[in-house]
Amino acid sequence: MMHNAVMQGSGVEWIGAIPQGWKIRIIKREFDIKLGKMLQPFQKTELDTEEYYLKTSNVYWDGVEINDIKKMWFSPLDKLNTELQYNDLLVCEGGDVGRSALWKEEITPCYIQNAINRVRPIHHCSTKFLYYWLFLLKHTGYIDAMVSRITIAHLTAEKLERLIFLSPPILEQQAIAQYLELRCGKLDAIIAIKQQQIKALDALRQSIIFHAVTKGLDDFVPLIDSGVEWLGEIPQGWKVKIIKREFGVKLGKMLQPLQKSELDSEEYYLKTSNIYWEGVDIANINKMWFSPLDKLNTELQLNDLLVCEGGDVGRSTLWKEEITPCYIQNAINRVRPIHHCSTKFLYYWLFLLKHTGYIDAMVSRITIAHLTAEKLERLIFLLPPSSDQQRIADHLDQETQRLNALKENLSQQIRTLQAYKKALIYECVTGKKRINADVLNAG
């Protein structure tokens, strides 16, 4: 079908040489672009009907997700302008701008909201080829670099129309799209398996933590009723407490961007975006002003437990003196033992409460969820003897380290496959790798 062809300069540095006969165009020359309809929650005329429509949260590179599809009102003209046809290309105008999917008539009829651009060929170009071209532009950062970042980024129909488009002959577009669909489909299947394996490791970690912090490490210790339905039986000698009985909880300091007195000093502080289960991220740590009393009240010590009061409420980590001195903002609770309890054991206990949905269920959802110091203090806490707490925490450290190593290995394999996929798409859609009948037949 295709033979080795003479290459010519494209005039675009990052594209490089392209096969003779390929053209540098803008998308507007080959495709028609239509933005979807503004939300209409109410019927305006008796001719309006309620119809399914897509929003950006339905559009993903691996296809359209219709599990959470919504309806709104459409007039006959709206439907004429925004109804989807098989193999229309859907491109996110807002959200993750440029994210795209081909419409495979997952539900019919279906329409689009005004955060999605519908792309349809004017002549005979392949929307499937354009899909892979946009995948390349998105994953090389080209799209994000060109959309306006002054406010919220938008890939408007006008911006999308002006995007550069490398246009091979129609038959070659179809051959490239067919080849990439086959090859990328195989890569995506392997990636999906590895992602499922990571999920399985996460589930295994949760199971190991649940058993260790509710049943201990000795299977032969007699069990007694905890009096808490979801806990069931617990080892003899363990006690059901609330956190307040064993730990002191201190909320951090409100933001203070200006110096109020000559005694104030600028100091590093943590916010919720610095707190992760895996540890504290200080790559983006900020400073604000603290008085001597503020510093006395909020300075961190080794192995303090930091618990998010806002944001992803309950997300926690142990402080390992990544930077000293350091303090906390008032979206973080600092937890410190009153007696001899282990903050590391409490970390795993909070991990359990968070990942079983207990914390999210108990915080108020009337406005923005907050795990206040008072709510945190009242959380149930299963208290083993001190020696058991440390032994369990050390065991869970080892298990977590082992499982994290397996996850990182899988994650690295996924990154390698994704990099290969991106390189393969680049080679094919820029003509560095020519696709002919022999290549297609070889798969």
ZIJO-V825459 format. One record per pair of residues at least 12 apart in sequence whose C-alpha atoms are under 10 Angstrom apart, sorted by the first residue. I is the first residue (numbers start at 1). J is the second residue. Records with the same first field share a line. If there is no record, write none. Layout:
BEGIN
I->J ; J
END
This chain:
BEGIN
1->171 ; 172 ; 175 ; 435 ; 436 ; 437 ; 438 ; 439 ; 440
2->171 ; 172 ; 175 ; 434 ; 435 ; 436 ; 437 ; 438 ; 439
3->434 ; 435 ; 436 ; 437
4->19 ; 433 ; 434 ; 435 ; 436
5->18 ; 19 ; 20 ; 21 ; 431 ; 434
6->18 ; 19 ; 20 ; 21
7->19 ; 20 ; 21 ; 22 ; 431 ; 432
8->20 ; 21 ; 22
10->22 ; 23 ; 24 ; 166 ; 430
11->24
12->24 ; 164
14->430
15->166 ; 426 ; 427 ; 429 ; 430 ; 431 ; 432
16->430 ; 431 ; 432
17->430 ; 431 ; 432
18->166 ; 168 ; 429 ; 430 ; 431 ; 432
19->168 ; 430 ; 431 ; 432 ; 433 ; 434
20->168 ; 431
21->167 ; 168 ; 169
22->166 ; 167 ; 168 ; 169 ; 172 ; 430 ; 431
23->165 ; 166 ; 167 ; 168 ; 169
24->164 ; 165 ; 166 ; 167 ; 168
25->162 ; 163 ; 164 ; 165 ; 166 ; 167
26->160 ; 161 ; 162 ; 163 ; 164 ; 165 ; 166 ; 167
27->119 ; 121 ; 130 ; 159 ; 160 ; 161 ; 162 ; 163 ; 164 ; 165 ; 166 ; 167
28->119 ; 121 ; 122 ; 157 ; 158 ; 159 ; 160 ; 161 ; 162 ; 163 ; 164 ; 165
29->121 ; 122 ; 123 ; 161 ; 162 ; 165
30->119 ; 120 ; 121 ; 122 ; 123 ; 124 ; 125 ; 126 ; 161 ; 165 ; 167
31->118 ; 119 ; 120 ; 121 ; 122 ; 123 ; 124 ; 125 ; 126 ; 127 ; 130 ; 161
32->117 ; 118 ; 119 ; 120 ; 121 ; 122 ; 123 ; 157 ; 161
33->89 ; 90 ; 91 ; 117 ; 118 ; 119 ; 120 ; 121 ; 122 ; 156 ; 157 ; 158 ; 160 ; 161
34->81 ; 82 ; 90 ; 112 ; 114 ; 116 ; 117 ; 118 ; 119 ; 120 ; 156 ; 157 ; 158
35->81 ; 82 ; 90 ; 91 ; 92 ; 93 ; 112 ; 113 ; 114 ; 115 ; 116 ; 117 ; 118 ; 119 ; 156 ; 157 ; 158
36->53 ; 54 ; 55 ; 78 ; 79 ; 81 ; 82 ; 83 ; 93 ; 111 ; 112 ; 113 ; 114 ; 115 ; 116 ; 117 ; 118
37->53 ; 72 ; 73 ; 74 ; 78 ; 79 ; 81 ; 82 ; 111 ; 112 ; 113 ; 114 ; 115 ; 116 ; 117
38->72 ; 74 ; 78 ; 112 ; 113 ; 114 ; 115
39->53 ; 71 ; 72 ; 73 ; 74 ; 112 ; 113 ; 114 ; 115
40->71 ; 72 ; 73 ; 74 ; 75 ; 113
41->71 ; 72 ; 73 ; 74
42->72 ; 73 ; 74
43->72 ; 73 ; 74 ; 75
44->73 ; 74 ; 75
45->73 ; 74 ; 75
46->75
47->73 ; 74 ; 75 ; 76
48->72 ; 73 ; 74 ; 75 ; 76 ; 77 ; 78 ; 79
49->71 ; 72 ; 73 ; 74 ; 75 ; 76 ; 79
50->70 ; 71 ; 72 ; 73 ; 74 ; 75
51->70 ; 71 ; 72 ; 73 ; 74 ; 75 ; 79 ; 108 ; 109 ; 110 ; 111 ; 112
52->66 ; 69 ; 70 ; 71 ; 72 ; 73 ; 74 ; 107 ; 108 ; 109 ; 110 ; 111 ; 112 ; 113
53->66 ; 69 ; 70 ; 71 ; 72 ; 73 ; 74 ; 82 ; 83 ; 84 ; 107 ; 109 ; 110 ; 111 ; 112 ; 113
54->66 ; 68 ; 69 ; 70 ; 71 ; 84 ; 90 ; 110 ; 111 ; 112 ; 113 ; 114 ; 115 ; 116
55->68 ; 69 ; 70 ; 92 ; 93 ; 94 ; 95 ; 111 ; 112 ; 113 ; 114 ; 115 ; 116
56->90 ; 91 ; 92 ; 93 ; 94 ; 95 ; 96 ; 97 ; 99 ; 100 ; 112 ; 113 ; 114 ; 115 ; 116 ; 117
57->69 ; 92 ; 95 ; 96 ; 115
58->70 ; 92 ; 101
59->90 ; 91 ; 92 ; 96 ; 99 ; 100 ; 101 ; 102 ; 103 ; 116
60->90 ; 91 ; 92 ; 96 ; 99 ; 100 ; 101 ; 102
61->90 ; 91 ; 98 ; 99 ; 100 ; 101 ; 102 ; 131 ; 132 ; 135
62->100 ; 101 ; 102 ; 185 ; 188
63->90 ; 100 ; 101 ; 102 ; 103 ; 104 ; 106
64->90 ; 100 ; 101 ; 102 ; 103 ; 104 ; 105 ; 106
65->106
66->106 ; 107
69->107 ; 110
71->110 ; 111
72->111 ; 113
74->111
78->111 ; 112
79->109 ; 110 ; 111 ; 112
80->111
81->111 ; 112
82->110 ; 111 ; 112 ; 113 ; 114 ; 117 ; 118
83->108 ; 109 ; 110 ; 111 ; 112 ; 118
84->103 ; 104 ; 105 ; 107 ; 108 ; 109 ; 110 ; 111 ; 112 ; 118 ; 119 ; 120
85->102 ; 103 ; 104 ; 105 ; 108 ; 109 ; 110 ; 111 ; 118 ; 120
86->102 ; 103 ; 104 ; 105 ; 106 ; 108 ; 120
87->101 ; 102 ; 103 ; 104 ; 105 ; 119 ; 120 ; 121 ; 126 ; 127 ; 128
88->101 ; 102 ; 103 ; 104 ; 105 ; 117 ; 118 ; 119 ; 120 ; 121 ; 126 ; 127 ; 128
89->101 ; 102 ; 103 ; 104 ; 116 ; 117 ; 118 ; 119 ; 120 ; 121 ; 126 ; 127 ; 128 ; 130 ; 131
90->102 ; 103 ; 112 ; 116 ; 117 ; 118 ; 119 ; 120 ; 127 ; 131
91->115 ; 116 ; 117 ; 118 ; 119 ; 131 ; 134 ; 155 ; 156 ; 157 ; 160
92->114 ; 115 ; 116 ; 117 ; 118 ; 154 ; 155 ; 156
93->114 ; 115 ; 116 ; 117 ; 118 ; 153 ; 154 ; 155 ; 156 ; 157 ; 159 ; 160
94->114 ; 115 ; 116 ; 117 ; 152 ; 153 ; 154 ; 155 ; 156
95->115 ; 116 ; 152 ; 153 ; 154 ; 155
96->138 ; 144 ; 153 ; 154 ; 155
97->115 ; 116 ; 138 ; 143 ; 144 ; 147 ; 153 ; 154 ; 155 ; 156
98->116 ; 117 ; 134 ; 135 ; 137 ; 138 ; 139 ; 143 ; 144 ; 147 ; 154 ; 155 ; 156 ; 160
99->116 ; 131 ; 134 ; 135 ; 138 ; 139 ; 143
100->116 ; 117 ; 118 ; 130 ; 131 ; 132 ; 134 ; 135 ; 138
101->127 ; 128 ; 131 ; 132 ; 135
102->118 ; 119 ; 127 ; 128 ; 130 ; 131
103->118
114->156
115->154 ; 155 ; 156
116->155 ; 156 ; 157
117->155 ; 156 ; 157 ; 160
118->157
119->131 ; 157 ; 160 ; 161
123->170
124->169 ; 170 ; 171 ; 173
125->167 ; 168 ; 169 ; 170 ; 171 ; 173 ; 174
126->167 ; 170 ; 171 ; 172 ; 173 ; 174 ; 175 ; 176 ; 177
127->173 ; 174 ; 177
128->173 ; 174 ; 176 ; 177 ; 178 ; 180 ; 181
129->166 ; 167 ; 168 ; 170 ; 172 ; 173 ; 174 ; 175 ; 176 ; 177 ; 178 ; 180 ; 181 ; 428 ; 429
130->165 ; 166 ; 167 ; 173 ; 177 ; 429
131->177
132->176 ; 177 ; 180 ; 181 ; 422 ; 425 ; 426 ; 428 ; 429
133->164 ; 165 ; 166 ; 167 ; 177 ; 425 ; 426 ; 428 ; 429 ; 430
134->160 ; 163 ; 164 ; 165
135->422 ; 425 ; 426
136->421 ; 422 ; 423 ; 424 ; 425 ; 426 ; 429 ; 430
137->163 ; 164 ; 165 ; 426
139->419 ; 422
140->422 ; 426
142->163
143->155 ; 159 ; 160 ; 163
146->159 ; 163
147->159 ; 160
165->429 ; 430
166->429 ; 430 ; 431
167->429 ; 430
168->429 ; 430 ; 431
171->436
172->429 ; 431 ; 434 ; 435 ; 436
173->428 ; 429 ; 435
174->435
175->434 ; 435 ; 436 ; 437 ; 439 ; 440
176->425 ; 428 ; 429 ; 431 ; 433 ; 434 ; 435 ; 436 ; 439 ; 440
177->425 ; 428 ; 429 ; 435
178->435 ; 440 ; 443
179->425 ; 428 ; 435 ; 436 ; 437 ; 439 ; 440 ; 441 ; 442 ; 443
180->421 ; 424 ; 425 ; 428 ; 429 ; 435 ; 440 ; 443
182->440 ; 443
183->421 ; 424 ; 425 ; 440 ; 443
184->417 ; 418 ; 420 ; 421 ; 422 ; 424 ; 425
185->421
187->414 ; 417 ; 418 ; 420 ; 421
188->414 ; 417 ; 418 ; 421
190->413 ; 414 ; 417
191->410 ; 411 ; 413 ; 414 ; 415 ; 416 ; 417 ; 418
192->414
193->414
194->407 ; 410 ; 411 ; 413 ; 414
195->407 ; 410 ; 411 ; 414
197->406 ; 407 ; 410
198->403 ; 404 ; 406 ; 407 ; 408 ; 409 ; 410 ; 411
199->407
200->407
201->400 ; 403 ; 404 ; 406 ; 407
202->400 ; 403 ; 404 ; 407
203->355
204->403
205->396 ; 399 ; 400 ; 402 ; 403 ; 404
206->348 ; 351 ; 352 ; 355 ; 356 ; 400
207->352
208->395 ; 396 ; 399 ; 400
209->348 ; 349 ; 351 ; 352 ; 392 ; 393 ; 395 ; 396 ; 399 ; 400
210->231 ; 348 ; 349 ; 351 ; 352 ; 353 ; 355 ; 356
211->352
212->345 ; 348 ; 349 ; 389 ; 391 ; 392 ; 393 ; 395 ; 396
213->234 ; 345 ; 346 ; 348 ; 349 ; 352 ; 381 ; 382 ; 383 ; 384 ; 388 ; 389 ; 392 ; 393 ; 396
214->226 ; 231 ; 232 ; 233 ; 234 ; 235 ; 238 ; 349 ; 352 ; 382 ; 383 ; 384
215->231 ; 232 ; 233 ; 234 ; 235 ; 236 ; 238 ; 384
216->234 ; 235 ; 238 ; 384 ; 388 ; 389 ; 391 ; 392
217->235 ; 388 ; 391 ; 392 ; 395
218->235 ; 388
219->235
220->235
221->234 ; 235 ; 236 ; 237
222->234 ; 235 ; 236 ; 237
223->235 ; 236 ; 237 ; 238
224->236 ; 237 ; 238
226->238 ; 239 ; 240 ; 382
227->240
228->240 ; 380
231->382
234->382 ; 384
235->384
236->384
237->383 ; 384 ; 385
238->382 ; 383 ; 384 ; 385 ; 388
239->381 ; 382 ; 383 ; 384 ; 385
240->380 ; 381 ; 382 ; 383 ; 384
241->378 ; 379 ; 380 ; 381 ; 382 ; 383
242->376 ; 377 ; 378 ; 379 ; 380 ; 381 ; 382 ; 383
243->335 ; 337 ; 346 ; 375 ; 376 ; 377 ; 378 ; 379 ; 380 ; 381 ; 382 ; 383
244->335 ; 337 ; 338 ; 373 ; 374 ; 375 ; 376 ; 377 ; 378 ; 379 ; 380 ; 381
245->337 ; 338 ; 339 ; 377 ; 378 ; 381
246->335 ; 336 ; 337 ; 338 ; 339 ; 340 ; 341 ; 342 ; 377 ; 381 ; 383
247->334 ; 335 ; 336 ; 337 ; 338 ; 339 ; 340 ; 341 ; 342 ; 343 ; 346 ; 377
248->333 ; 334 ; 335 ; 336 ; 337 ; 338 ; 339 ; 373 ; 377
249->305 ; 306 ; 307 ; 333 ; 334 ; 335 ; 336 ; 337 ; 338 ; 372 ; 373 ; 374 ; 376 ; 377
250->297 ; 298 ; 306 ; 328 ; 330 ; 332 ; 333 ; 334 ; 335 ; 336 ; 372 ; 373 ; 374 ; 377
251->297 ; 298 ; 306 ; 307 ; 308 ; 309 ; 328 ; 329 ; 330 ; 331 ; 332 ; 333 ; 334 ; 335 ; 372 ; 373 ; 374
252->269 ; 270 ; 271 ; 294 ; 295 ; 297 ; 298 ; 299 ; 309 ; 327 ; 328 ; 329 ; 330 ; 331 ; 332 ; 333 ; 334
253->269 ; 288 ; 289 ; 290 ; 294 ; 295 ; 297 ; 298 ; 327 ; 328 ; 329 ; 330 ; 331 ; 332 ; 333
254->288 ; 290 ; 294 ; 328 ; 329 ; 330 ; 331
255->269 ; 287 ; 288 ; 289 ; 290 ; 328 ; 329 ; 330 ; 331
256->287 ; 288 ; 289 ; 290 ; 291 ; 329
257->287 ; 288 ; 289 ; 290
258->288 ; 289 ; 290
259->288 ; 289 ; 290 ; 291
260->289 ; 290 ; 291
261->289 ; 290 ; 291
262->291
263->289 ; 290 ; 291 ; 292
264->288 ; 289 ; 290 ; 291 ; 292 ; 293 ; 294 ; 295
265->287 ; 288 ; 289 ; 290 ; 291 ; 292 ; 295
266->286 ; 287 ; 288 ; 289 ; 290 ; 291
267->286 ; 287 ; 288 ; 289 ; 290 ; 291 ; 295 ; 324 ; 325 ; 326 ; 327 ; 328
268->282 ; 285 ; 286 ; 287 ; 288 ; 289 ; 290 ; 323 ; 324 ; 325 ; 326 ; 327 ; 328 ; 329
269->282 ; 285 ; 286 ; 287 ; 288 ; 289 ; 290 ; 298 ; 299 ; 300 ; 323 ; 325 ; 326 ; 327 ; 328 ; 329
270->282 ; 284 ; 285 ; 286 ; 287 ; 306 ; 326 ; 327 ; 328 ; 329 ; 330 ; 331 ; 332
271->284 ; 285 ; 286 ; 308 ; 309 ; 310 ; 311 ; 327 ; 328 ; 329 ; 330 ; 331 ; 332
272->306 ; 307 ; 308 ; 309 ; 310 ; 311 ; 312 ; 313 ; 315 ; 316 ; 328 ; 329 ; 330 ; 331 ; 332 ; 333
273->285 ; 308 ; 311 ; 312 ; 331
274->286 ; 308 ; 317
275->306 ; 307 ; 308 ; 312 ; 315 ; 316 ; 317 ; 318 ; 319 ; 332
276->306 ; 307 ; 308 ; 312 ; 315 ; 316 ; 317 ; 318
277->306 ; 307 ; 314 ; 315 ; 316 ; 317 ; 318 ; 347 ; 348 ; 351
278->316 ; 317 ; 318 ; 400 ; 404
279->306 ; 316 ; 317 ; 318 ; 319 ; 320 ; 322
280->306 ; 316 ; 317 ; 318 ; 319 ; 320 ; 321 ; 322
281->322
282->322 ; 323
285->323 ; 326
287->326 ; 327
288->327 ; 329
290->327
294->327 ; 328
295->325 ; 326 ; 327 ; 328
296->327
297->327 ; 328
298->326 ; 327 ; 328 ; 329 ; 330 ; 333 ; 334
299->324 ; 325 ; 326 ; 327 ; 328 ; 334
300->319 ; 320 ; 321 ; 323 ; 324 ; 325 ; 326 ; 327 ; 328 ; 334 ; 335 ; 336
301->318 ; 319 ; 320 ; 321 ; 324 ; 325 ; 326 ; 327 ; 334 ; 336
302->318 ; 319 ; 320 ; 321 ; 322 ; 324 ; 336
303->317 ; 318 ; 319 ; 320 ; 321 ; 335 ; 336 ; 337 ; 342 ; 343 ; 344
304->317 ; 318 ; 319 ; 320 ; 321 ; 333 ; 334 ; 335 ; 336 ; 337 ; 342 ; 343 ; 344
305->317 ; 318 ; 319 ; 320 ; 332 ; 333 ; 334 ; 335 ; 336 ; 337 ; 342 ; 343 ; 344 ; 346 ; 347
306->318 ; 319 ; 328 ; 332 ; 333 ; 334 ; 335 ; 336 ; 343 ; 347
307->331 ; 332 ; 333 ; 334 ; 335 ; 347 ; 350 ; 371 ; 372 ; 373 ; 376
308->330 ; 331 ; 332 ; 333 ; 334 ; 370 ; 371 ; 372
309->330 ; 331 ; 332 ; 333 ; 334 ; 369 ; 370 ; 371 ; 372 ; 373 ; 375 ; 376
310->330 ; 331 ; 332 ; 333 ; 368 ; 369 ; 370 ; 371 ; 372
311->331 ; 332 ; 368 ; 369 ; 370 ; 371
312->354 ; 360 ; 369 ; 370 ; 371
313->331 ; 332 ; 354 ; 359 ; 360 ; 363 ; 369 ; 370 ; 371 ; 372
314->332 ; 333 ; 350 ; 351 ; 353 ; 354 ; 355 ; 358 ; 359 ; 360 ; 363 ; 370 ; 371 ; 372 ; 376
315->332 ; 347 ; 350 ; 351 ; 354 ; 355 ; 359
316->332 ; 333 ; 334 ; 346 ; 347 ; 348 ; 350 ; 351 ; 354
317->343 ; 344 ; 347 ; 348 ; 350 ; 351
318->334 ; 335 ; 343 ; 344 ; 346 ; 347
319->334
330->372
331->370 ; 371 ; 372
332->371 ; 372 ; 373
333->371 ; 372 ; 373 ; 376
334->373
335->347 ; 373 ; 376 ; 377
339->386
340->385 ; 386 ; 387
341->383 ; 384 ; 385 ; 386 ; 387 ; 389 ; 390
342->383 ; 386 ; 387 ; 388 ; 389 ; 390 ; 393
343->389 ; 390 ; 393
344->389 ; 390 ; 392 ; 393 ; 394 ; 396 ; 397
345->382 ; 383 ; 384 ; 386 ; 388 ; 389 ; 390 ; 391 ; 392 ; 393 ; 394 ; 396 ; 397
346->381 ; 382 ; 383 ; 389 ; 393
347->393
348->392 ; 393 ; 396 ; 397
349->380 ; 381 ; 382 ; 383 ; 393
350->376 ; 379 ; 380 ; 381
353->379 ; 380 ; 381
358->379
359->371 ; 375 ; 376 ; 379
362->375 ; 379
363->375 ; 376
END
